[in-house]
Structures are given as structure tokens and as C-alpha cells.
Amino acid sequence: MLRAWGPVGPARPRKGLRPRPTRDMADHSVALSLVRRRTRTVPERVSVMTDRRSAPAVRPEPFLLDLDQQRRQARELLRAARAGDPDARARLHRHWRRADRPAVLADALHVIARELGLASWPKLKAHIAALDAAGAAIAGAHPVADEAPGTVHLRCGSDIRDGLRLAGFTGDFLEVSDPICHGPVPEGDDIIGVRARFIARSYQSLPGLTVAAVTDKLTREAEGLAAAAGGTRPVVLWMEHDPYDQLILARCLAAFAAAGRCEGLQLILRDGFPGRARFIGLGQLPPPALRLLWAERRPVTRDMLGLGQAVWAALRRPDPRDLAAIAAGSTPVLPQMAPALRRYLAELPGLGDGLSLTERLTLEMIAEAPDAPPTAGRLFGRLMRETDPLPWLGDAMYLAILHQMTQAGDPAIRLIDAPDGDPYRATVALTDAGRAVLTGRRDALSLAPPPRQQGGVLIDPAARHWRWDRDAERVVEAGPAIS
């Protein structure tokens, strides 16, 4: 049976929307694990029913595919295109551009495969067959044959803990989930204290977040990582491609490098998975898909450890140029690292507008509906599904960003509380200052937002600070925005 290992304590769901309050919310480990918990789909409106523990047993699985269903959809697509339906014809044209003959069923099958993220219909058939075989193995209660005894499954959250157990894995589970992609990550020895104070202050939408409770959680997390790094048990790191996972991956690799360990480490790293929904993270995947990923694990190399050390050190420096230099490369040993770092650096103030990319996308989404301001939950859902080029936030993190935007001397947005006090149902409206920033008439840092820290970089609008040039993808030093 998969179980939590070492001093980490019981694993909790991660990467979803809102935690549903339950009796075990008194355990401080719950709230922190829920900082960036996502469900397998991101609804438009956040609801207490998105808690995995209270979700209905039967629900759509966008990453479990049925071959007959895909054939039916191909026939329907072809029929609609032949009838002149503009949407169907556009779908065909997007992936099939032959003008020398009318489209046939094979062409529609190809389009369906491409829309699901695979190169061809034969590849889709092979993928579905592999999923079916994995599901049959799970149904037959066959354990994963080549999982070494005593394996530790390390994950930056607990979103796949239950899925791994259901998929037939029997090793232990280690959660390392401090969201170091958000807020201060300083040099020096007090990183746990700094992080605990930031988390307890910023994620107030989550229950049980006292400084003492978060300090204890982070301490146990660090002890668990140190034990894994200093031991000899096989460790498999399960990660994806966004800044949340990639920065925690760098932290873990740095810990293994510092302990002088490279043997017995393996990595599973995904930036997509065939399905009917946008792939955001491993927590979306059902057990058969997790079982398939097991075959993709690869040894952690010394070059990977070296890159992890370099990223972890650069992340904590007050000057972001070293991190930007890594981001400017291709990081071939971990190809997903460089894009994740560029997305992370895009949370610095933009060179032309003073907005982080998340802030920019938020203002643009609000401006699309001036007569019907959206709720915080709807904004978060759209950010995850549509607008963010590399989604990395959890709902509590996003609420913290919205709250910080309201704390400026002249705020760009205002929050209108919902009658029931639910922060996710609060309406978010643009102010005149926000409209001025969007149209380029004002710089966001001239609105006098409070100072904030991104990694080791302090962003103080009253002092010299670093900005991100989105076009050139480089950091630029700028003078004070306010006197």
C-alpha cells in the first residue's frame, strides 16, 4: 500500500481549486498541501464540491479515451463538414489541407487524433490500447512489476498519491510542496522562517495557516527531502513542466547533489498527455495513465543535478540575471526547465507596463466584460484553461495576487465581496487606474503597490528594481517608479 514516508506526515490532495472544510482541516498540513491543488478539470466557477474527497464517484475523464467514441466523433465531423458546417470545416482545415480531393473518413480520423494531441490515427489507436492494457492490469490487481522494493515516490504535492496506489504502486510517498514559485526565497539559513511567514500571511483563504503550523510543515518537508537525499532507497521524482514543479525539481536536485547522491534516482517528467482537456498537471491523470508514465522514467544524471544546483542558487539571488541566463538557454538535460524559468521571470514587472504577466492577463480578462465583472473563481478558471501560456498557480495563490493588487495606493482593481463572504465569488472590477494601465497611460508601479519579493529579487516601486522585457525575454534594471 502506498503510504506517506518519513517525517512528512500524511499526504493531502494538491493542485485543485478549493478545499472543502472537513474535520481534518485542523491538521495544518492540509491547508499548505492545498495551496496549489487542482482537480482534473477546472470549472468556470469554483465550488466547494471540487474537493476530490467529496466529488461524485462517476465523472468525465478527459484523459481516458474510448476508440469507438473517437470513431463516432470522426464520422460526425466528416458529416458536418460535408454539410457545410463552418466549425467542422475549420477543424478539418486546421489539420488537413489537401485541396486535390474531398475529405474522407481517414482524414477525419487524422484530425481527431491531432486534436487529442497525437500525430496520427495509428498512434491514437496504440495509445488507447496501452491505456486499456494498463486499466486491465489495475482491474486484475497486478502490482507494477518493476517497482523496486522500498521505492520512494517524490512529488511536489499529493495530487497523485491516491492515483499511484490505485494504479498498483506499493512504494512510499514523499511530498515536497512549498510553492517556491511564489514569494520570497532568500539566500541564507532562514528560508523556512521567511517562507512560513509569507505563506501564513498571503494564503489567508486557507484554514489553519499559522506561522507555527506552516513552519512545522516546512521543517518536516525539508527533513523528508534530506532523508531521501542521504539514504539509499530508490527515489522516483514525478514532475511536470510548469514553474511550480520545475523550481521544486531544482530544489530537490540541489539537495541530492549536496548529499553527493546520483545513484538510484529516476525522473518522470511530462509536458502533455493525449486527451480532451488542456494538460495542466499529473493530478489530472487517471490511474491507468499514471501506470503508463512509469515506463517513461529515466535516470537522473549528474548534469541534471548540476542544473538543479545552478537554478536553485540563481533563484535565491537578489540579482535575477543569472537565472535569466539559464532561462535564455535550452537546458537540454531538462528541456522543460528553460521555458518554466521564462514564465517565472514574467512575474517580474513588465518593462512597458509594470504588470506581472498574471496581473496583465487578469486586467485583460476583466476588461473583456466591462458591464459584467467576473468573479475571482471565474478569472482563475479562465487563467488555467485559456489565457496563461504556462499555468502555474493554485487558487489560493491567485487570490493572494488579487489581494495584493488591491493594496496599491491607487489600485488597478477592486474586489466586491460576495454576500456569503466566499472569496471565490467576490466580483473583480477595473478601476480608472486599471484602465489607464491597460491602455498604456500609466505604469502599474506608479500606482504605488506594496513592495514584494520574487525569489531573491525585491521589487520596490520606490527604488531601483528589475523588470522583464516580454518581447526580448530578458531582465532589465529600471529606476524608481514613484518618488
C-alpha positions in Angstrom: 0.0 0.0 0.0 1.3 3.4 -0.9 1.9 5.5 2.2 3.5 8.7 3.3 7.1 8.2 4.2 9.4 9.6 6.9 8.7 12.9 8.8 6.5 14.3 6.1 3.2 13.2 7.6 0.0 12.2 5.8 -0.2 13.4 2.2 -3.1 15.6 1.2 -4.7 16.4 -2.1 -3.0 19.2 -4.1 -3.4 21.3 -7.2 -7.1 21.9 -7.3 -9.4 24.6 -6.5 -11.0 24.9 -3.1 -10.6 22.6 -0.1 -13.9 21.6 1.3 -13.7 22.1 5.1 -13.7 18.8 6.9 -12.9 17.7 10.4 -9.3 17.0 9.4 -8.8 20.7 8.5 -7.5 21.1 12.0 -4.3 19.4 10.7 -2.1 22.2 9.5 -0.7 20.0 6.8 -4.0 20.1 5.0 -4.0 23.8 4.1 -0.5 24.1 2.9 -0.9 21.0 0.7 -4.0 22.7 -0.8 -2.1 25.8 -1.8 -2.0 24.6 -5.4 -4.3 21.7 -5.6 -6.2 21.4 -8.9 -8.9 19.0 -9.9 -8.7 17.1 -13.1 -10.9 19.7 -14.8 -11.0 23.4 -14.0 -14.6 24.6 -13.7 -15.6 28.1 -14.6 -16.9 28.7 -11.1 -15.1 27.4 -8.1 -17.2 25.3 -5.8 -16.8 23.5 -2.6 -17.7 20.4 -4.5 -14.4 20.4 -6.3 -12.8 18.8 -3.3 -11.7 15.3 -4.6 -12.8 13.7 -1.3 -16.4 14.9 -1.9 -16.5 14.6 -5.7 -19.0 12.1 -7.2 -17.6 8.7 -8.0 -18.5 9.0 -11.7 -17.3 12.0 -13.6 -15.9 12.8 -17.0 -12.3 11.6 -17.6 -10.9 13.7 -20.4 -7.7 11.6 -20.5 -9.4 8.2 -20.6 -10.2 7.7 -24.3 -12.5 5.2 -26.0 -11.7 4.2 -29.5 -15.2 3.6 -30.7 -16.2 7.1 -29.4 -13.3 8.7 -31.3 -14.5 6.9 -34.5 -18.0 8.2 -34.0 -16.7 11.7 -33.5 -14.7 11.4 -36.7 -17.8 10.4 -38.6 -19.8 13.2 -37.1 -17.0 15.7 -38.1 -16.9 14.4 -41.6 -20.7 14.5 -42.0 -20.8 18.1 -40.6 -18.0 19.3 -42.9 -19.7 17.8 -46.0 -22.9 19.6 -44.9 -21.0 22.9 -44.9 -20.8 23.5 -41.2 -18.1 26.2 -40.8 -16.8 25.0 -37.5 -16.3 21.5 -38.8 -14.7 22.7 -42.0 -12.3 24.9 -39.9 -11.3 21.9 -37.8 -10.6 19.8 -40.9 -8.6 22.7 -42.5 -6.5 23.1 -39.3 -5.0 19.7 -39.6 -5.7 18.5 -43.2 -5.0 20.9 -46.0 -5.2 18.9 -49.2 -7.1 20.6 -51.9 -6.8 17.9 -54.6 -9.7 15.8 -53.3 -12.6 15.9 -50.9 -12.1 14.8 -47.3 -12.7 11.2 -46.5 -13.1 9.3 -43.2 -9.4 8.7 -42.9 -8.8 12.4 -42.9 -11.4 13.0 -40.2 -9.8 10.2 -38.1 -6.4 12.0 -38.5 -8.0 15.3 -37.4 -9.4 13.7 -34.3 -6.0 12.2 -33.4 -4.3 15.6 -33.9 -6.9 17.4 -31.7 -6.2 14.9 -28.9 -2.5 15.5 -29.1 -1.2 12.7 -31.2 0.4 12.7 -34.6 -1.8 10.2 -36.4 -4.8 7.8 -36.0 -2.5 4.8 -35.7 -0.7 6.5 -32.8 -4.0 7.2 -31.2 -5.1 3.6 -31.5 -1.8 2.4 -30.0 -2.2 4.9 -27.1 -5.7 3.8 -26.3 -4.7 0.2 -26.5 -1.9 0.9 -24.0 -4.3 2.7 -21.7 -6.8 -0.2 -21.9 -4.0 -2.7 -21.0 -3.0 -0.6 -18.0 -6.6 -0.5 -16.9 -6.9 -4.2 -17.3 -3.8 -4.7 -15.2 -5.2 -2.5 -12.5 -8.5 -4.3 -12.6 -6.7 -7.6 -12.1 -4.9 -6.2 -9.1 -1.5 -6.7 -10.7 1.2 -4.6 -9.0 3.7 -2.7 -11.1 6.2 -5.4 -11.9 9.4 -3.5 -11.9 8.8 -1.1 -9.0 11.9 -1.7 -6.7 11.2 -2.7 -3.1 11.2 0.4 -0.8 10.8 2.9 -3.7 10.1 6.5 -2.6 7.7 8.4 -5.0 8.6 12.1 -4.6 6.0 14.6 -5.7 5.6 18.4 -5.2 2.2 17.8 -3.7 -0.2 14.9 -3.1 -2.5 15.1 -6.1 -1.3 11.7 -7.4 -0.9 9.9 -4.1 -4.2 8.1 -4.4 -3.8 7.6 -8.1 -0.5 5.8 -7.7 -1.9 3.5 -5.1 -4.9 2.7 -7.3 -2.5 2.2 -10.3 -0.8 -0.6 -8.4 2.3 1.1 -6.9 3.3 -0.1 -3.5 6.2 2.2 -2.5 6.2 5.1 -0.1 5.1 8.7 -0.9 7.1 11.8 -0.1 5.5 15.3 -0.6 7.7 18.3 -1.1 5.3 21.1 -1.9 6.4 24.5 -0.6 5.3 26.8 -3.6 8.7 28.5 -4.0 7.5 29.8 -7.4 5.6 32.4 -5.4 7.0 34.9 -3.0 10.4 35.3 -1.3 13.1 32.5 -1.5 16.1 34.2 0.0 19.7 33.2 0.4 20.8 32.3 3.9 19.7 29.9 6.6 16.2 31.3 7.5 14.5 30.2 4.4 11.9 28.2 6.3 11.1 31.1 8.6 10.8 33.5 5.6 8.6 31.1 3.7 6.4 30.3 6.6 5.7 34.0 7.4 4.9 34.6 3.7 2.6 31.7 3.3 0.7 32.3 6.6 0.2 36.0 5.6 -0.6 35.5 1.9 -2.8 32.4 1.7 -5.5 33.5 4.2 -8.2 31.9 2.2 -6.9 28.5 3.5 -7.7 27.3 7.0 -5.1 26.6 9.7 -2.3 28.7 8.4 -0.4 30.0 11.4 3.3 30.7 11.2 4.0 28.0 13.7 1.9 25.4 11.8 3.5 26.2 8.4 7.0 26.3 10.0 6.4 22.8 11.3 5.1 21.6 7.9 8.1 23.0 6.0 10.5 21.7 8.5 9.1 18.2 8.2 9.2 18.6 4.4 12.8 19.6 4.5 13.7 16.7 6.8 11.9 14.2 4.4 13.9 15.5 1.5 17.2 15.4 3.4 16.4 11.8 4.4 15.8 10.8 0.8 18.9 12.5 -0.3 21.1 11.0 2.4 19.6 7.5 2.0 20.0 4.6 -0.5 16.4 3.8 -1.2 15.3 4.2 -4.9 13.6 7.6 -5.5 11.4 8.5 -8.4 10.5 12.1 -8.9 7.1 12.7 -10.6 7.1 16.2 -12.2 5.5 18.3 -14.9 6.6 21.3 -16.9 5.4 24.4 -15.2 7.3 26.8 -12.8 5.7 25.3 -9.7 7.1 21.8 -10.5 10.3 22.8 -12.2 11.5 25.0 -9.3 10.8 22.4 -6.8 12.5 19.9 -9.0 15.6 22.2 -9.0 15.4 22.4 -5.2 15.3 18.6 -4.9 18.1 18.0 -7.4 20.2 20.5 -5.5 19.6 18.6 -2.3 20.6 15.3 -3.9 23.7 17.0 -5.3 24.7 18.4 -2.0 24.4 15.0 -0.4 26.6 13.5 -3.2 23.8 11.2 -4.4 23.1 10.3 -8.0 22.6 6.5 -7.9 19.1 5.2 -7.6 17.3 8.4 -8.7 14.8 8.5 -11.6 12.6 11.1 -13.1 9.2 11.1 -14.7 8.6 14.5 -16.4 5.6 15.3 -18.6 4.5 18.4 -20.5 1.4 17.0 -22.1 -0.9 13.9 -22.3 -3.4 13.0 -25.1 -6.9 13.9 -24.1 -9.9 16.2 -24.4 -8.7 18.8 -22.0 -5.7 21.1 -21.6 -3.0 19.3 -19.8 -2.0 21.2 -16.7 -0.5 18.6 -14.5 -0.2 15.0 -13.4 -3.0 15.4 -11.0 -5.5 15.4 -13.9 -4.5 11.9 -14.9 -6.4 8.7 -14.0 -4.5 5.7 -12.6 -4.1 3.9 -16.0 -2.3 7.0 -17.3 0.0 7.1 -14.3 0.8 3.5 -14.9 1.7 4.3 -18.5 4.1 7.0 -17.4 6.1 4.6 -15.3 7.7 3.2 -18.5 9.0 6.7 -19.3 11.1 7.2 -16.2 14.8 7.9 -16.8 17.9 8.0 -14.6 18.8 11.3 -13.0 22.2 12.3 -14.4 25.0 14.4 -12.8 24.3 17.1 -15.5 20.7 17.2 -14.2 21.9 17.6 -10.6 24.3 20.4 -11.8 21.5 22.3 -13.5 19.3 21.9 -10.4 22.0 23.3 -8.2 22.5 26.3 -10.6 18.8 27.1 -10.8 18.3 26.8 -7.0 21.3 29.1 -6.3 20.2 31.6 -9.0 16.6 31.7 -7.8 17.6 32.9 -4.4 20.0 35.8 -5.5 18.9 39.4 -5.4 20.0 39.9 -9.0 18.0 37.8 -11.5 20.5 37.9 -14.3 22.0 34.5 -13.6 18.5 32.9 -13.6 17.7 34.8 -16.8 20.9 33.5 -18.4 19.8 29.9 -17.6 16.4 30.7 -19.0 17.8 32.0 -22.2 19.4 28.7 -23.0 17.8 25.4 -24.0 18.7 23.4 -20.8 19.0 20.2 -22.9 19.3 17.9 -19.9 15.9 19.2 -18.7 14.3 20.8 -21.7 11.2 22.0 -19.7 13.3 24.0 -17.3 14.2 27.0 -19.5 10.5 27.7 -20.6 9.4 27.3 -17.0 12.1 29.8 -15.9 11.0 32.3 -18.5 7.4 32.0 -17.3 8.6 32.5 -13.8 10.6 35.6 -14.7 7.5 37.0 -16.5 6.1 37.5 -13.0 8.5 40.4 -12.6 7.1 43.8 -13.5 6.7 44.1 -17.3 9.1 46.5 -18.9 6.4 48.5 -20.7 3.5 48.4 -18.2 4.9 47.4 -14.7 2.5 44.4 -14.6 3.4 40.8 -14.0 2.1 38.6 -16.7 -0.6 37.2 -14.3 -1.7 40.8 -13.5 -1.7 41.7 -17.2 -3.9 38.7 -18.1 -6.2 39.4 -15.2 -6.8 43.0 -16.2 -7.4 42.0 -19.9 -9.9 39.3 -18.8 -11.8 41.8 -16.7 -11.8 44.4 -19.5 -13.5 41.9 -21.8 -16.7 42.2 -19.9 -17.0 45.8 -18.6 -20.7 45.5 -17.8 -20.5 42.2 -16.0 -17.4 42.0 -13.9 -16.3 38.4 -13.4 -15.8 36.6 -10.1 -12.4 35.7 -8.8 -13.2 32.0 -9.3 -14.2 32.6 -13.0 -11.0 34.5 -13.6 -8.9 31.7 -12.1 -10.7 29.1 -14.2 -10.1 31.1 -17.4 -6.5 31.6 -16.5 -6.0 27.9 -16.1 -7.9 26.8 -19.2 -7.2 29.5 -21.7 -5.1 32.6 -21.1 -2.0 31.7 -19.2 0.6 30.3 -21.7 2.0 28.0 -18.9 -0.4 27.7 -15.9 1.4 27.5 -12.6 -0.9 29.0 -10.0 -3.2 27.5 -7.4 -6.4 29.2 -6.4 -5.1 30.4 -3.0 -2.0 31.8 -4.7 -4.2 33.6 -7.3 -6.4 35.1 -4.5 -3.2 36.4 -2.9 -2.2 38.1 -6.1 -5.6 39.7 -6.5 -5.5 40.9 -2.9 -2.0 42.4 -3.4 -3.3 44.3 -6.4 -5.9 46.0 -4.2 -3.3 47.2 -1.8 -1.8 49.8 -4.1 -2.1 53.4 -3.3 -4.2 53.7 -6.4 -5.4 50.2 -7.1 -6.0 48.8 -10.6 -8.8 46.6 -9.4 -11.4 46.5 -6.6 -12.9 43.4 -5.0 -16.6 43.4 -4.2 -17.3 40.8 -1.6 -19.9 38.2 -2.2 -23.0 38.2 0.1 -21.9 34.9 1.6 -18.3 36.0 2.1 -16.9 33.4 -0.3 -13.7 34.9 -1.7 -14.0 33.0 -4.9 -17.4 34.6 -5.5 -16.1 38.1 -5.0 -16.5 40.3 -8.1 -13.4 41.8 -9.5 -13.8 45.2 -11.3 -11.4 47.5 -13.1 -10.8 51.0 -11.7 -9.9 54.0 -13.7 -6.3 53.4 -12.7 -6.5 49.9 -14.1 -7.9 51.1 -17.4 -5.1 53.6 -17.6 -2.5 50.9 -17.1 -4.2 48.7 -19.7 -4.2 51.5 -22.3 -0.6 52.4 -21.6 -1.3 55.8 -20.0 0.1 54.7 -16.6 2.7 52.3 -15.3 1.4 49.8 -12.8 4.3 50.5 -10.4 3.3 54.2 -10.4 0.1 53.1 -8.6 2.3 52.6 -5.5 1.8 48.9 -4.9 3.4 47.4 -1.8 6.9 46.0 -2.2 7.0 42.3 -3.0 9.7 39.7 -3.4 10.0 37.2 -6.2 12.6 34.6 -5.3 15.6 36.6 -4.1 14.6 39.7 -6.1 13.0 42.6 -4.2 10.5 44.7 -6.2 10.1 48.1 -4.6 8.5 50.7 -6.8 10.3 53.5 -4.8 13.7 52.0 -5.6 15.7 50.7 -8.5 14.3 47.3 -9.4 14.3 44.6 -12.1 11.7 44.2 -14.9 11.0 41.6 -17.5 11.1 42.5 -21.2 8.4 40.2 -22.6 9.4 40.8 -26.2 13.2 40.2 -25.8 12.7 37.8 -22.9 15.4 39.4 -20.8 15.7 41.2 -17.4 16.2 45.0 -17.4 17.1 47.2 -14.5 14.8 50.2 -14.0 14.7 53.3 -11.9 12.1 54.1 -9.2 8.6 54.3 -10.5 7.5 56.6 -7.6 9.3 59.3 -5.6 
